[in-house]
């Protein structure tokens, strides 16, 4: 009788430990995308703006501060889009996808758009060695409810 009680108690402890482990490891399943290497001396582009022009969004930006402007080898443009009727879960990370590159001498990018879509856009500076700055200030262009983009 003593042996059965000891075995039952060990089994219960194992099940409780397994349940606790499962609860600790559980998450919503939505993870942020991998982050590229960061170089602390590389600041993000400043003055990012976006405006609708015909069937496109024109994104413009200014160089990072002059002291770091010499390190910039180009720019990466990222976008996140949300179609009409789609919602975003509160607290979930916004998933940005790289939509294009611009050379170090370029300060403008054209993004073809679809009516009924909300766009969030970020620009990051790049440096030799694959380093990427933090994202710029996000700009939003909301075309949900619009029949077609207007100038």
C-alpha positions as CSV (number, residue, x, y, z in Angstrom):
1,X,0.0,0.0,0.0
2,X,2.8,2.4,0.7
3,X,4.5,1.6,-2.6
4,X,1.3,2.5,-4.6
5,X,1.0,5.9,-2.8
6,X,4.6,6.8,-3.6
7,X,4.1,5.9,-7.3
8,X,0.9,7.8,-7.5
9,X,2.5,10.9,-5.9
10,X,5.4,10.8,-8.3
11,X,3.1,10.5,-11.3
12,X,1.0,13.5,-10.2
13,X,4.2,15.5,-9.7
14,X,5.4,14.7,-13.2
15,X,2.0,15.6,-14.7
16,X,2.0,18.9,-12.8
17,X,5.6,19.6,-13.9
18,X,4.7,18.9,-17.5
19,X,1.6,21.2,-17.4
20,X,3.7,24.0,-15.9
21,X,6.3,23.6,-18.6
22,X,3.6,23.7,-21.3
23,X,2.1,26.9,-19.8
24,X,5.5,28.6,-19.6
25,X,6.3,27.8,-23.2
26,X,2.9,28.7,-24.6
27,X,2.5,31.9,-26.6
28,X,0.1,33.5,-29.1
29,X,2.2,32.1,-31.9
30,X,2.8,35.4,-33.6
31,X,6.5,36.3,-33.6
32,X,8.3,39.3,-35.0
33,X,10.5,38.8,-38.0
34,X,14.2,38.4,-37.6
35,X,16.1,41.6,-37.0
36,X,19.1,42.4,-39.3
37,X,22.5,43.3,-37.6
38,X,22.5,46.8,-36.2
39,X,25.3,49.3,-36.2
40,X,25.0,51.9,-33.4
41,X,26.6,54.6,-35.5
42,X,24.0,54.4,-38.2
43,X,20.9,56.5,-37.6
44,X,17.6,56.1,-39.5
45,X,16.6,58.4,-42.3
46,X,14.9,61.6,-41.2
47,X,11.8,63.4,-42.6
48,X,10.1,60.4,-44.1
49,X,6.9,61.3,-46.0
50,X,4.5,59.5,-48.2
51,X,1.9,61.0,-50.6
52,X,-0.5,59.5,-53.1
53,X,0.2,60.3,-56.7
54,X,-2.0,58.7,-59.2
55,X,-1.9,54.9,-58.7
56,X,1.2,55.0,-56.5
57,X,2.6,56.2,-53.2
58,X,5.7,58.4,-53.4
59,X,8.0,57.9,-50.4
60,X,10.7,60.5,-49.7
61,X,13.3,61.0,-47.0
62,X,16.3,62.9,-46.0
63,X,19.8,61.7,-45.3
64,X,20.7,60.7,-41.7
65,X,22.8,63.4,-39.9
66,X,25.9,64.5,-41.9
67,X,28.4,62.8,-39.6
68,X,26.8,59.5,-40.4
69,X,25.8,60.3,-44.0
70,X,29.2,59.1,-45.1
71,X,28.5,55.6,-43.8
72,X,25.3,55.1,-45.8
73,X,25.5,52.8,-48.8
74,X,21.8,52.7,-49.5
75,X,18.3,52.4,-48.2
76,X,15.7,49.6,-47.7
77,X,12.1,50.4,-47.9
78,X,9.6,48.3,-45.9
79,X,5.8,48.2,-46.0
80,X,3.0,46.6,-44.1
81,X,-0.5,46.5,-45.7
82,X,-3.9,45.8,-44.3
83,X,-6.9,45.3,-46.7
84,X,-10.4,46.5,-46.1
85,X,-12.2,44.4,-43.5
86,X,-8.9,43.0,-42.0
87,X,-8.2,43.8,-38.4
88,X,-5.0,43.8,-36.3
89,X,-4.8,42.0,-33.0
90,X,-4.0,44.3,-30.1
91,X,-0.4,44.0,-29.0
92,X,0.7,41.8,-31.9
93,X,3.8,42.9,-33.8
94,X,3.3,44.6,-37.2
95,X,4.9,42.5,-39.9
96,X,6.9,44.6,-42.4
97,X,8.1,43.2,-45.7
98,X,11.0,44.6,-47.7
99,X,9.5,46.1,-50.9
100,X,12.6,47.7,-52.4
101,X,16.0,49.2,-52.2
102,X,17.3,52.7,-53.1
103,X,21.0,53.7,-53.7
104,X,22.9,56.0,-51.5
105,X,22.2,59.0,-53.8
106,X,18.4,58.3,-54.0
107,X,15.9,59.9,-51.7
108,X,12.6,58.7,-53.3
109,X,10.8,55.4,-53.8
110,X,7.6,54.7,-55.8
111,X,5.1,52.0,-54.5
112,X,2.2,50.9,-56.7
113,X,-0.9,50.7,-54.6
114,X,-4.3,49.1,-54.5
115,X,-7.5,51.0,-53.4
116,X,-9.0,49.7,-50.1
117,X,-5.6,49.1,-48.5
118,X,-3.9,50.8,-45.6
119,X,-0.1,51.0,-45.9
120,X,2.5,51.6,-43.2
121,X,5.9,52.4,-44.5
122,X,9.4,52.5,-42.9
123,X,12.8,53.3,-44.4
124,X,16.1,52.0,-43.0
125,X,19.7,53.1,-43.9
126,X,22.2,50.5,-44.8
127,X,26.0,50.5,-44.4
128,X,28.9,48.4,-45.7
129,X,29.0,45.0,-43.9
130,X,25.3,44.4,-44.1
131,X,24.5,46.8,-41.2
132,X,21.0,48.2,-41.1
133,X,19.7,51.2,-39.1
134,X,16.7,51.2,-36.8
135,X,13.5,52.0,-38.8
136,X,12.6,55.5,-39.6
137,X,9.4,57.1,-38.2
138,X,6.5,55.1,-39.7
139,X,4.2,56.9,-42.2
140,X,0.7,55.7,-42.9
141,X,-1.4,56.0,-46.1
142,X,-4.9,54.8,-45.7
143,X,-6.8,54.0,-48.9
144,X,-9.5,51.9,-47.2
145,X,-12.9,53.2,-48.3
146,X,-11.3,55.0,-51.3
147,X,-12.6,54.1,-54.7
148,X,-9.2,54.9,-56.3
149,X,-6.1,56.8,-55.2
150,X,-6.1,60.5,-56.0
151,X,-3.3,63.0,-56.4
